[in-house]
Amino acid sequence: MRVRRLLRRVFPILTISSFFIVIYFHRSNYGIPPTIRKNMTDSINITVKANPDRFIRLNRNDNDDLGNKMYNLASLYGIGKIVNRIPSFIADDKYDPNSSLELKTMFPKIFDTLAFKNVSDNDSITHIAFGSDDLAYTDPKIIHDSNATWMVLDGNHYESYKYFHPFRDEIRVMFEFGPKLLTAVDAYASKLFGKDKSHKLCAHIQRGGLLQQSNLESRSNFVVGAVLRIVEFLYTQYHIEALSLVFIGIKDDFYNTLNVPRYIDPHFGHTYKAYLNDSGEELAFGATHCDSFLITASGSTFAWWMAYLGNSERPVFYNGQVSKARNHSKDYHDYDMFPPEWHKMEYDKTIDDVVFKKLWNFELFNRKIDEKA
């Protein structure tokens, strides 16, 4: 069923908060998103101009989950460009011995950019106390360099896109998926979608690991409301009528709470559940086979990278509430976590609906940027 006719049926339900979209539309200056795979960044050769005898690394092991690991490596690359040093990955991480193999399998070009070595006995080292808040951006230009072979950053994580966004094209090459991985993902997508050529809106779902944590998990009231709001957005902004919805990472118990046949199916030509073999395939699928992307649990660094590695022209939507209590550093420093061209959405319990938000959280709640609740 075509979206035009369906919207006539759902508009009465949505009118309570539809004016939020009107005030928000000015943020979007995209054209209709092109086919993702045809517009992936072409392979280029990264020439690291840093001194080949000067390195930068973290003062910790690399045994993080994939999303955080990618953040750290990308941020080290960006900071290294500023201080004229080559980012290094620990060569003999006893806590995660398969980490380098996992990265090399997913991203074959990664060690064309990163050094893969350890500190030797003859190397000089300088420790830098930089970035006390893992989730807030600090300008690397404040770092005072030395002649030491190794610069070791004492922060735990550097989870702000601003460290590496100026070098986005180079980061995309660093994290360019390997041909075997893409072949497997393309074959899966072909089997899943068949001849369906409609616009694919992908919604990443994450619950299990977040249910007992402070970060907010994917919740049905946000997922359903956000999907309906995005249907309206894509139709109004891009005149897209042929839509399919793709859930990534969804489990059957949560899927059943969404009442998909009643609330979601009427607005899409098809509704899919994508189940990939491993995290590498899931990441590649989300980055290369989605025409627009919804992050339903914004504490997920994995979903963030799915969105970031996709076509830069595709619309990305995310839940503006990161933690359950709204007191996580990501809640305060959302301007350091999410690019301004991404579309912020939140569930508003006063109207029982999802609305677009055009302000950063410190603006919404009249907080100072560094104020802690």
PAKOL-57057 format. One record per residue (C-alpha): residue number from 1; residue in one letter; x negated, y negated, z. Coordinates in nm, 4 decimals, always signed. Layout:
N
+-----+-----+----------+----------+----------+
!   n ! res !        u !        v !        w !
+-----+-----+----------+----------+----------+
! NUM !   A !        X !        Y !        Z !
...
+-----+-----+----------+----------+----------+
//
This chain:
373
+-----+-----+----------+----------+----------+
!   n ! res !        u !        v !        w !
+-----+-----+----------+----------+----------+
!   1 !   M !  +0.0000 !  +0.0000 !  +0.0000 !
!   2 !   R !  -0.1404 !  -0.3398 !  -0.0893 !
!   3 !   V !  -0.2473 !  -0.5781 !  +0.1843 !
!   4 !   R !  -0.0445 !  -0.8693 !  +0.0433 !
!   5 !   R !  +0.2862 !  -0.6966 !  +0.1191 !
!   6 !   L !  +0.1615 !  -0.5633 !  +0.4509 !
!   7 !   L !  +0.0539 !  -0.9034 !  +0.5752 !
!   8 !   R !  +0.4080 !  -1.0314 !  +0.5307 !
!   9 !   R !  +0.5103 !  -0.7697 !  +0.7837 !
!  10 !   V !  +0.2359 !  -0.8342 !  +1.0384 !
!  11 !   F !  +0.2150 !  -1.2157 !  +1.0216 !
!  12 !   P !  +0.5015 !  -1.2627 !  +1.2723 !
!  13 !   I !  +0.3020 !  -1.0588 !  +1.5217 !
!  14 !   L !  -0.0134 !  -1.2569 !  +1.4611 !
!  15 !   T !  +0.1257 !  -1.6099 !  +1.4529 !
!  16 !   I !  +0.0755 !  -1.6695 !  +1.8258 !
!  17 !   S !  -0.2959 !  -1.7056 !  +1.7753 !
!  18 !   S !  -0.3291 !  -1.7621 !  +1.4021 !
!  19 !   F !  -0.4328 !  -2.1244 !  +1.4496 !
!  20 !   F !  -0.7637 !  -2.0014 !  +1.5923 !
!  21 !   I !  -0.8555 !  -1.8775 !  +1.2470 !
!  22 !   V !  -0.7817 !  -2.2155 !  +1.0912 !
!  23 !   I !  -1.0255 !  -2.3951 !  +1.3224 !
!  24 !   Y !  -1.2787 !  -2.1193 !  +1.2733 !
!  25 !   F !  -1.2829 !  -2.0881 !  +0.8952 !
!  26 !   H !  -1.5270 !  -2.3737 !  +0.8466 !
!  27 !   R !  -1.8068 !  -2.1560 !  +0.9841 !
!  28 !   S !  -1.7920 !  -1.9205 !  +0.6869 !
!  29 !   N !  -1.9560 !  -2.0174 !  +0.3600 !
!  30 !   Y !  -1.9888 !  -1.6728 !  +0.2049 !
!  31 !   G !  -1.8672 !  -1.5573 !  -0.1336 !
!  32 !   I !  -1.6993 !  -1.2216 !  -0.1757 !
!  33 !   P !  -1.9441 !  -0.9638 !  -0.0367 !
!  34 !   P !  -2.1095 !  -0.7767 !  -0.3266 !
!  35 !   T !  -2.1744 !  -0.4051 !  -0.3275 !
!  36 !   I !  -2.4223 !  -0.3473 !  -0.0495 !
!  37 !   R !  -2.6606 !  -0.1069 !  -0.2164 !
!  38 !   K !  -2.6978 !  -0.3148 !  -0.5328 !
!  39 !   N !  -2.8129 !  -0.6109 !  -0.3283 !
!  40 !   M !  -3.0471 !  -0.4523 !  -0.0768 !
!  41 !   T !  -3.3699 !  -0.6459 !  -0.0458 !
!  42 !   D !  -3.6195 !  -0.5290 !  -0.3087 !
!  43 !   S !  -3.9311 !  -0.3593 !  -0.1801 !
!  44 !   I !  -4.2177 !  -0.6022 !  -0.1405 !
!  45 !   N !  -4.5693 !  -0.5637 !  -0.0124 !
!  46 !   I !  -4.6195 !  -0.7125 !  +0.3309 !
!  47 !   T !  -4.9570 !  -0.8776 !  +0.3612 !
!  48 !   V !  -5.0400 !  -0.9214 !  +0.7285 !
!  49 !   K !  -5.2585 !  -1.2293 !  +0.7381 !
!  50 !   A !  -5.3463 !  -1.1827 !  +1.1019 !
!  51 !   N !  -5.7033 !  -1.1188 !  +1.2066 !
!  52 !   P !  -5.7603 !  -0.7417 !  +1.1553 !
!  53 !   D !  -5.9555 !  -0.7232 !  +1.4811 !
!  54 !   R !  -5.6937 !  -0.8899 !  +1.7015 !
!  55 !   F !  -5.3851 !  -0.7063 !  +1.8233 !
!  56 !   I !  -5.0727 !  -0.7691 !  +2.0287 !
!  57 !   R !  -4.8691 !  -0.5138 !  +2.2218 !
!  58 !   L !  -4.6392 !  -0.4697 !  +2.5209 !
!  59 !   N !  -4.7620 !  -0.3787 !  +2.8670 !
!  60 !   R !  -4.5350 !  -0.0754 !  +2.8726 !
!  61 !   N !  -4.4656 !  +0.2493 !  +2.6943 !
!  62 !   D !  -4.2520 !  +0.2639 !  +2.3822 !
!  63 !   N !  -4.0044 !  +0.5218 !  +2.5150 !
!  64 !   D !  -3.6934 !  +0.3086 !  +2.4594 !
!  65 !   D !  -3.3826 !  +0.3958 !  +2.2671 !
!  66 !   L !  -3.4034 !  +0.3245 !  +1.8967 !
!  67 !   G !  -3.2318 !  -0.0152 !  +1.9042 !
!  68 !   N !  -3.4538 !  -0.1560 !  +2.1799 !
!  69 !   K !  -3.7636 !  -0.0065 !  +2.0191 !
!  70 !   M !  -3.6817 !  -0.1827 !  +1.6929 !
!  71 !   Y !  -3.6275 !  -0.5101 !  +1.8802 !
!  72 !   N !  -3.9665 !  -0.4842 !  +2.0481 !
!  73 !   L !  -4.1540 !  -0.4001 !  +1.7288 !
!  74 !   A !  -3.9801 !  -0.6720 !  +1.5277 !
!  75 !   S !  -4.0385 !  -0.9298 !  +1.8014 !
!  76 !   L !  -4.4042 !  -0.8314 !  +1.8314 !
!  77 !   Y !  -4.4344 !  -0.8821 !  +1.4579 !
!  78 !   G !  -4.2788 !  -1.2295 !  +1.4776 !
!  79 !   I !  -4.4829 !  -1.3350 !  +1.7801 !
!  80 !   G !  -4.7946 !  -1.1882 !  +1.6204 !
!  81 !   K !  -4.7419 !  -1.4067 !  +1.3146 !
!  82 !   I !  -4.7494 !  -1.7128 !  +1.5421 !
!  83 !   V !  -5.0600 !  -1.6137 !  +1.7396 !
!  84 !   N !  -5.2455 !  -1.4570 !  +1.4452 !
!  85 !   R !  -5.2420 !  -1.0998 !  +1.5757 !
!  86 !   I !  -5.1339 !  -0.7610 !  +1.4402 !
!  87 !   P !  -4.8537 !  -0.5854 !  +1.6345 !
!  88 !   S !  -4.9533 !  -0.2447 !  +1.7673 !
!  89 !   F !  -4.7639 !  +0.0713 !  +1.8482 !
!  90 !   I !  -4.9085 !  +0.2966 !  +2.1197 !
!  91 !   A !  -5.0798 !  +0.5908 !  +1.9491 !
!  92 !   D !  -5.0666 !  +0.8465 !  +2.2328 !
!  93 !   D !  -4.7467 !  +0.7718 !  +2.4217 !
!  94 !   K !  -4.7219 !  +1.0730 !  +2.6534 !
!  95 !   Y !  -4.3703 !  +0.9726 !  +2.7555 !
!  96 !   D !  -4.2370 !  +0.9798 !  +2.4002 !
!  97 !   P !  -4.4828 !  +1.1770 !  +2.1842 !
!  98 !   N !  -4.2433 !  +1.2084 !  +1.8893 !
!  99 !   S !  -4.1619 !  +0.8390 !  +1.8738 !
! 100 !   S !  -4.4088 !  +0.7511 !  +1.6001 !
! 101 !   L !  -4.2989 !  +1.0474 !  +1.3881 !
! 102 !   E !  -3.9342 !  +0.9444 !  +1.4263 !
! 103 !   L !  -4.0135 !  +0.5910 !  +1.3141 !
! 104 !   K !  -4.2310 !  +0.7053 !  +1.0249 !
! 105 !   T !  -3.9566 !  +0.9405 !  +0.9035 !
! 106 !   M !  -3.6900 !  +0.6718 !  +0.9099 !
! 107 !   F !  -3.9098 !  +0.3815 !  +0.8007 !
! 108 !   P !  -4.2036 !  +0.5092 !  +0.5907 !
! 109 !   K !  -4.3476 !  +0.1595 !  +0.5442 !
! 110 !   I !  -4.3546 !  +0.0691 !  +0.9110 !
! 111 !   F !  -4.7217 !  +0.1528 !  +0.9664 !
! 112 !   D !  -4.8175 !  -0.0525 !  +0.6648 !
! 113 !   T !  -4.7279 !  -0.3400 !  +0.8956 !
! 114 !   L !  -4.7976 !  -0.2133 !  +1.2474 !
! 115 !   A !  -5.1263 !  -0.0923 !  +1.3871 !
! 116 !   F !  -5.1142 !  +0.2555 !  +1.5363 !
! 117 !   K !  -5.3919 !  +0.2662 !  +1.7919 !
! 118 !   N !  -5.4885 !  +0.2509 !  +2.1557 !
! 119 !   V !  -5.7078 !  +0.0179 !  +2.3541 !
! 120 !   S !  -6.0665 !  +0.1447 !  +2.3470 !
! 121 !   D !  -6.3151 !  +0.1189 !  +2.6331 !
! 122 !   N !  -6.5066 !  -0.1594 !  +2.4611 !
! 123 !   D !  -6.2038 !  -0.3739 !  +2.3796 !
! 124 !   S !  -6.1387 !  -0.6950 !  +2.5697 !
! 125 !   I !  -5.7859 !  -0.7571 !  +2.6973 !
! 126 !   T !  -5.5880 !  -1.0631 !  +2.7996 !
! 127 !   H !  -5.2516 !  -1.0344 !  +2.9747 !
! 128 !   I !  -4.9889 !  -1.2986 !  +2.9031 !
! 129 !   A !  -4.6879 !  -1.3637 !  +3.1268 !
! 130 !   F !  -4.4445 !  -1.4518 !  +2.8515 !
! 131 !   G !  -4.0675 !  -1.4168 !  +2.8282 !
! 132 !   S !  -3.9546 !  -1.3614 !  +3.1871 !
! 133 !   D !  -3.5947 !  -1.3053 !  +3.0728 !
! 134 !   D !  -3.5802 !  -1.0152 !  +2.8290 !
! 135 !   L !  -3.2730 !  -1.1550 !  +2.6564 !
! 136 !   A !  -3.3587 !  -1.5239 !  +2.6289 !
! 137 !   Y !  -3.5774 !  -1.6660 !  +2.3557 !
! 138 !   T !  -3.9015 !  -1.8389 !  +2.4535 !
! 139 !   D !  -4.1002 !  -2.0246 !  +2.1889 !
! 140 !   P !  -4.4213 !  -1.8243 !  +2.1184 !
! 141 !   K !  -4.6017 !  -2.1484 !  +2.0389 !
! 142 !   I !  -4.6477 !  -2.2022 !  +2.4139 !
! 143 !   I !  -4.8784 !  -1.8982 !  +2.4316 !
! 144 !   H !  -5.2419 !  -1.9868 !  +2.4959 !
! 145 !   D !  -5.4508 !  -1.7484 !  +2.2913 !
! 146 !   S !  -5.7966 !  -1.6148 !  +2.3736 !
! 147 !   N !  -6.0781 !  -1.4373 !  +2.1934 !
! 148 !   A !  -5.9810 !  -1.1025 !  +2.3466 !
! 149 !   T !  -5.9255 !  -0.8106 !  +2.1120 !
! 150 !   W !  -5.5911 !  -0.7313 !  +2.2706 !
! 151 !   M !  -5.3143 !  -0.9624 !  +2.3842 !
! 152 !   V !  -5.0806 !  -0.7723 !  +2.6149 !
! 153 !   L !  -4.7388 !  -0.9256 !  +2.6797 !
! 154 !   D !  -4.6117 !  -0.8510 !  +3.0287 !
! 155 !   G !  -4.2395 !  -0.8803 !  +2.9501 !
! 156 !   N !  -4.0225 !  -0.5669 !  +2.9365 !
! 157 !   H !  -3.8260 !  -0.6448 !  +2.6206 !
! 158 !   Y !  -3.8031 !  -0.9227 !  +2.3666 !
! 159 !   E !  -3.4429 !  -0.8834 !  +2.2610 !
! 160 !   S !  -3.3786 !  -1.2055 !  +2.0711 !
! 161 !   Y !  -3.3502 !  -1.2163 !  +1.6945 !
! 162 !   K !  -3.5114 !  -1.5615 !  +1.6983 !
! 163 !   Y !  -3.8555 !  -1.4058 !  +1.7475 !
! 164 !   F !  -3.8446 !  -1.2442 !  +1.4042 !
! 165 !   H !  -3.5618 !  -1.4058 !  +1.2077 !
! 166 !   P !  -3.7967 !  -1.6524 !  +1.0290 !
! 167 !   F !  -3.9605 !  -1.3412 !  +0.8791 !
! 168 !   R !  -3.6385 !  -1.1557 !  +0.8021 !
! 169 !   D !  -3.7399 !  -1.0380 !  +0.4552 !
! 170 !   E !  -4.0577 !  -0.8868 !  +0.5971 !
! 171 !   I !  -3.8672 !  -0.7229 !  +0.8825 !
! 172 !   R !  -3.6250 !  -0.5681 !  +0.6333 !
! 173 !   V !  -3.9175 !  -0.4156 !  +0.4459 !
! 174 !   M !  -4.0729 !  -0.2931 !  +0.7707 !
! 175 !   F !  -3.7437 !  -0.1181 !  +0.8502 !
! 176 !   E !  -3.6735 !  -0.0069 !  +0.4939 !
! 177 !   F !  -3.5143 !  +0.3375 !  +0.5030 !
! 178 !   G !  -3.7036 !  +0.6286 !  +0.3506 !
! 179 !   P !  -3.5843 !  +0.7896 !  +0.0250 !
! 180 !   K !  -3.5010 !  +1.1254 !  +0.1869 !
! 181 !   L !  -3.2905 !  +0.9540 !  +0.4497 !
! 182 !   L !  -3.1071 !  +0.7431 !  +0.1931 !
! 183 !   T !  -3.0464 !  +1.0446 !  -0.0299 !
! 184 !   A !  -2.8828 !  +1.2304 !  +0.2587 !
! 185 !   V !  -2.6737 !  +0.9284 !  +0.3566 !
! 186 !   D !  -2.5676 !  +0.8573 !  -0.0016 !
! 187 !   A !  -2.4593 !  +1.2185 !  -0.0458 !
! 188 !   Y !  -2.2556 !  +1.2019 !  +0.2751 !
! 189 !   A !  -2.0915 !  +0.8729 !  +0.1751 !
! 190 !   S !  -2.0057 !  +1.0107 !  -0.1682 !
! 191 !   K !  -1.8384 !  +1.3116 !  -0.0088 !
! 192 !   L !  -1.6572 !  +1.0989 !  +0.2505 !
! 193 !   F !  -1.5283 !  +0.8262 !  +0.0191 !
! 194 !   G !  -1.4882 !  +1.0188 !  -0.3034 !
! 195 !   K !  -1.3601 !  +0.7825 !  -0.5716 !
! 196 !   D !  -1.2491 !  +0.5164 !  -0.3230 !
! 197 !   K !  -1.4077 !  +0.1883 !  -0.4391 !
! 198 !   S !  -1.2270 !  -0.0369 !  -0.1911 !
! 199 !   H !  -1.3934 !  -0.2839 !  +0.0449 !
! 200 !   K !  -1.5232 !  -0.0870 !  +0.3448 !
! 201 !   L !  -1.4802 !  -0.2517 !  +0.6848 !
! 202 !   C !  -1.6925 !  -0.0543 !  +0.9328 !
! 203 !   A !  -1.6270 !  -0.0616 !  +1.3068 !
! 204 !   H !  -1.9012 !  +0.0766 !  +1.5310 !
! 205 !   I !  -1.7705 !  +0.2371 !  +1.8500 !
! 206 !   Q !  -1.9767 !  +0.2924 !  +2.1643 !
! 207 !   R !  -1.8336 !  +0.4097 !  +2.4937 !
! 208 !   G !  -2.0001 !  +0.7085 !  +2.6643 !
! 209 !   G !  -2.3241 !  +0.5510 !  +2.7806 !
! 210 !   L !  -2.1582 !  +0.2206 !  +2.8693 !
! 211 !   L !  -1.8647 !  +0.3423 !  +3.0792 !
! 212 !   Q !  -2.0723 !  +0.3514 !  +3.3984 !
! 213 !   Q !  -2.2881 !  +0.0506 !  +3.3088 !
! 214 !   S !  -2.2376 !  -0.3235 !  +3.3386 !
! 215 !   N !  -2.2092 !  -0.3731 !  +2.9621 !
! 216 !   L !  -1.8598 !  -0.3592 !  +2.8177 !
! 217 !   E !  -1.7759 !  -0.0476 !  +2.6194 !
! 218 !   S !  -1.5525 !  -0.0412 !  +2.3114 !
! 219 !   R !  -1.1928 !  -0.0871 !  +2.4269 !
! 220 !   S !  -0.8727 !  -0.0212 !  +2.2374 !
! 221 !   N !  -0.7196 !  -0.3659 !  +2.2935 !
! 222 !   F !  -1.0200 !  -0.5314 !  +2.1303 !
! 223 !   V !  -1.0667 !  -0.2760 !  +1.8520 !
! 224 !   V !  -0.7062 !  -0.2835 !  +1.7293 !
! 225 !   G !  -0.6685 !  -0.6595 !  +1.7661 !
! 226 !   A !  -1.0026 !  -0.7339 !  +1.6001 !
! 227 !   V !  -0.9336 !  -0.5038 !  +1.3060 !
! 228 !   L !  -0.5976 !  -0.6709 !  +1.2377 !
! 229 !   R !  -0.7515 !  -1.0157 !  +1.2686 !
! 230 !   I !  -1.0288 !  -0.9207 !  +1.0249 !
! 231 !   V !  -0.7725 !  -0.7908 !  +0.7738 !
! 232 !   E !  -0.6158 !  -1.1353 !  +0.7765 !
! 233 !   F !  -0.9575 !  -1.3030 !  +0.7591 !
! 234 !   L !  -1.0799 !  -1.1017 !  +0.4601 !
! 235 !   Y !  -0.7566 !  -1.1552 !  +0.2716 !
! 236 !   T !  -0.7420 !  -1.5292 !  +0.3416 !
! 237 !   Q !  -1.1116 !  -1.6056 !  +0.2984 !
! 238 !   Y !  -1.2117 !  -1.3620 !  +0.0253 !
! 239 !   H !  -0.8788 !  -1.2554 !  -0.1277 !
! 240 !   I !  -0.9703 !  -0.8926 !  -0.0617 !
! 241 !   E !  -0.6641 !  -0.6702 !  -0.0844 !
! 242 !   A !  -0.8050 !  -0.3190 !  -0.1326 !
! 243 !   L !  -0.9383 !  -0.2316 !  +0.2132 !
! 244 !   S !  -1.0538 !  +0.0842 !  +0.3865 !
! 245 !   L !  -1.1547 !  +0.1151 !  +0.7521 !
! 246 !   V !  -1.4534 !  +0.3256 !  +0.8578 !
! 247 !   F !  -1.5109 !  +0.4162 !  +1.2226 !
! 248 !   I !  -1.8741 !  +0.4914 !  +1.3091 !
! 249 !   G !  -1.9507 !  +0.6818 !  +1.6289 !
! 250 !   I !  -1.5897 !  +0.7267 !  +1.7375 !
! 251 !   K !  -1.4841 !  +1.0258 !  +1.9478 !
! 252 !   D !  -1.1444 !  +1.1901 !  +1.9089 !
! 253 !   D !  -1.0216 !  +1.1005 !  +2.2591 !
! 254 !   F !  -1.0767 !  +0.7294 !  +2.2007 !
! 255 !   Y !  -0.9490 !  +0.7499 !  +1.8431 !
! 256 !   N !  -0.6202 !  +0.8867 !  +1.9772 !
! 257 !   T !  -0.5776 !  +0.5889 !  +2.2125 !
! 258 !   L !  -0.5774 !  +0.3508 !  +1.9137 !
! 259 !   N !  -0.2535 !  +0.4952 !  +1.7738 !
! 260 !   V !  -0.4057 !  +0.4654 !  +1.4273 !
! 261 !   P !  -0.0991 !  +0.5842 !  +1.2306 !
! 262 !   R !  +0.1130 !  +0.3055 !  +1.3789 !
! 263 !   Y !  -0.1210 !  +0.0092 !  +1.4206 !
! 264 !   I !  -0.4040 !  +0.0589 !  +1.1717 !
! 265 !   D !  -0.3138 !  +0.2890 !  +0.8819 !
! 266 !   P !  -0.0427 !  +0.0581 !  +0.7392 !
! 267 !   H !  -0.3062 !  -0.2090 !  +0.6703 !
! 268 !   F !  -0.5638 !  +0.0061 !  +0.4933 !
! 269 !   G !  -0.5704 !  +0.2270 !  +0.1889 !
! 270 !   H !  -0.7810 !  +0.4785 !  +0.3822 !
! 271 !   T !  -0.9082 !  +0.5245 !  +0.7369 !
! 272 !   Y !  -1.2295 !  +0.7241 !  +0.7778 !
! 273 !   K !  -1.4311 !  +0.8652 !  +1.0665 !
! 274 !   A !  -1.8013 !  +0.8840 !  +0.9792 !
! 275 !   Y !  -2.0017 !  +1.1537 !  +1.1569 !
! 276 !   L !  -2.3706 !  +1.1581 !  +1.0651 !
! 277 !   N !  -2.6346 !  +1.4126 !  +1.1658 !
! 278 !   D !  -2.8596 !  +1.1852 !  +1.3716 !
! 279 !   S !  -2.9263 !  +0.8261 !  +1.4717 !
! 280 !   G !  -3.1390 !  +0.7585 !  +1.1643 !
! 281 !   E !  -2.8615 !  +0.8618 !  +0.9266 !
! 282 !   E !  -2.6038 !  +0.6690 !  +1.1276 !
! 283 !   L !  -2.8166 !  +0.3543 !  +1.1201 !
! 284 !   A !  -2.8756 !  +0.3851 !  +0.7455 !
! 285 !   F !  -2.5080 !  +0.4508 !  +0.6763 !
! 286 !   G !  -2.3957 !  +0.1449 !  +0.8719 !
! 287 !   A !  -2.6539 !  -0.0745 !  +0.7022 !
! 288 !   T !  -2.6000 !  +0.0417 !  +0.3436 !
! 289 !   H !  -2.2401 !  +0.1586 !  +0.3003 !
! 290 !   C !  -2.0354 !  -0.1097 !  +0.4761 !
! 291 !   D !  -1.9060 !  -0.4244 !  +0.3040 !
! 292 !   S !  -1.8222 !  -0.5907 !  +0.6347 !
! 293 !   F !  -1.9123 !  -0.4866 !  +0.9875 !
! 294 !   L !  -1.7557 !  -0.5056 !  +1.3344 !
! 295 !   I !  -1.9583 !  -0.4618 !  +1.6548 !
! 296 !   T !  -1.6998 !  -0.3621 !  +1.9153 !
! 297 !   A !  -1.9454 !  -0.3213 !  +2.2065 !
! 298 !   S !  -2.1962 !  -0.6038 !  +2.1861 !
! 299 !   G !  -2.4302 !  -0.4517 !  +2.4416 !
! 300 !   S !  -2.5227 !  -0.1955 !  +2.1758 !
! 301 !   T !  -2.8598 !  -0.2832 !  +2.0227 !
! 302 !   F !  -2.8067 !  +0.0057 !  +1.7801 !
! 303 !   A !  -2.4926 !  -0.1538 !  +1.6350 !
! 304 !   W !  -2.6705 !  -0.4894 !  +1.6207 !
! 305 !   W !  -2.9388 !  -0.3426 !  +1.3942 !
! 306 !   M !  -2.6777 !  -0.1788 !  +1.1716 !
! 307 !   A !  -2.5324 !  -0.5236 !  +1.1176 !
! 308 !   Y !  -2.8649 !  -0.7041 !  +1.0780 !
! 309 !   L !  -3.0202 !  -0.4644 !  +0.8271 !
! 310 !   G !  -2.7193 !  -0.4782 !  +0.5979 !
! 311 !   N !  -2.6703 !  -0.7172 !  +0.3115 !
! 312 !   S !  -2.7225 !  -1.0681 !  +0.4456 !
! 313 !   E !  -2.4087 !  -1.1902 !  +0.2663 !
! 314 !   R !  -2.1644 !  -0.9469 !  +0.4225 !
! 315 !   P !  -1.9414 !  -1.0749 !  +0.7037 !
! 316 !   V !  -2.0345 !  -0.9517 !  +1.0505 !
! 317 !   F !  -1.7942 !  -0.9715 !  +1.3451 !
! 318 !   Y !  -1.8748 !  -0.9030 !  +1.7106 !
! 319 !   N !  -1.7190 !  -0.8942 !  +2.0555 !
! 320 !   G !  -1.8154 !  -1.2163 !  +2.2321 !
! 321 !   Q !  -1.7810 !  -1.0525 !  +2.5742 !
! 322 !   V !  -2.0939 !  -0.8462 !  +2.6354 !
! 323 !   S !  -2.0576 !  -0.7330 !  +2.9966 !
! 324 !   K !  -1.7571 !  -0.6344 !  +3.2042 !
! 325 !   A !  -1.8153 !  -0.9159 !  +3.4552 !
! 326 !   R !  -1.9387 !  -1.1701 !  +3.1970 !
! 327 !   N !  -2.2564 !  -1.2206 !  +3.3992 !
! 328 !   H !  -2.5092 !  -1.0346 !  +3.1833 !
! 329 !   S !  -2.7953 !  -1.2357 !  +3.0387 !
! 330 !   K !  -2.6527 !  -1.1668 !  +2.6924 !
! 331 !   D !  -2.3332 !  -1.3418 !  +2.8005 !
! 332 !   Y !  -2.5281 !  -1.6518 !  +2.8977 !
! 333 !   H !  -2.7738 !  -1.6405 !  +2.6094 !
! 334 !   D !  -2.5461 !  -1.5297 !  +2.3279 !
! 335 !   Y !  -2.6939 !  -1.8079 !  +2.1128 !
! 336 !   D !  -3.0268 !  -1.6208 !  +2.1322 !
! 337 !   M !  -2.8696 !  -1.2845 !  +2.0504 !
! 338 !   F !  -2.6298 !  -1.3358 !  +1.7614 !
! 339 !   P !  -2.6906 !  -1.5362 !  +1.4415 !
! 340 !   P !  -2.4518 !  -1.8335 !  +1.4145 !
! 341 !   E !  -2.3147 !  -1.7098 !  +1.0812 !
! 342 !   W !  -2.1785 !  -1.3979 !  +1.2517 !
! 343 !   H !  -1.8153 !  -1.4249 !  +1.3593 !
! 344 !   K !  -1.7477 !  -1.4173 !  +1.7318 !
! 345 !   M !  -1.4202 !  -1.2635 !  +1.8501 !
! 346 !   E !  -1.2704 !  -1.1965 !  +2.1925 !
! 347 !   Y !  -0.9685 !  -1.0328 !  +2.3455 !
! 348 !   D !  -0.7506 !  -1.2953 !  +2.5138 !
! 349 !   K !  -0.5447 !  -1.1278 !  +2.7836 !
! 350 !   T !  -0.3170 !  -1.4305 !  +2.8227 !
! 351 !   I !  -0.1703 !  -1.3679 !  +2.4771 !
! 352 !   D !  -0.2657 !  -0.9982 !  +2.4494 !
! 353 !   D !  -0.4455 !  -1.0530 !  +2.1202 !
! 354 !   V !  -0.7902 !  -1.1022 !  +1.9711 !
! 355 !   V !  -0.8953 !  -1.4483 !  +1.8570 !
! 356 !   F !  -1.1978 !  -1.6042 !  +1.6922 !
! 357 !   K !  -1.4266 !  -1.8178 !  +1.9084 !
! 358 !   K !  -1.6372 !  -2.0886 !  +1.7505 !
! 359 !   L !  -1.8268 !  -2.1939 !  +2.0657 !
! 360 !   W !  -2.1140 !  -2.0310 !  +2.2472 !
! 361 !   N !  -2.0349 !  -1.9047 !  +2.5957 !
! 362 !   F !  -2.2078 !  -2.1872 !  +2.7814 !
! 363 !   E !  -1.9928 !  -2.4272 !  +2.5788 !
! 364 !   L !  -1.6749 !  -2.2290 !  +2.6403 !
! 365 !   F !  -1.7222 !  -2.2157 !  +3.0156 !
! 366 !   N !  -1.8981 !  -2.5508 !  +3.0524 !
! 367 !   R !  -2.2123 !  -2.3877 !  +3.1890 !
! 368 !   K !  -2.5646 !  -2.5112 !  +3.1624 !
! 369 !   I !  -2.7740 !  -2.2894 !  +2.9379 !
! 370 !   D !  -2.9918 !  -2.1474 !  +3.2155 !
! 371 !   E !  -2.7326 !  -2.1474 !  +3.4921 !
! 372 !   K !  -2.6668 !  -1.8117 !  +3.6554 !
! 373 !   A !  -2.3315 !  -1.7307 !  +3.8093 !
+-----+-----+----------+----------+----------+
//
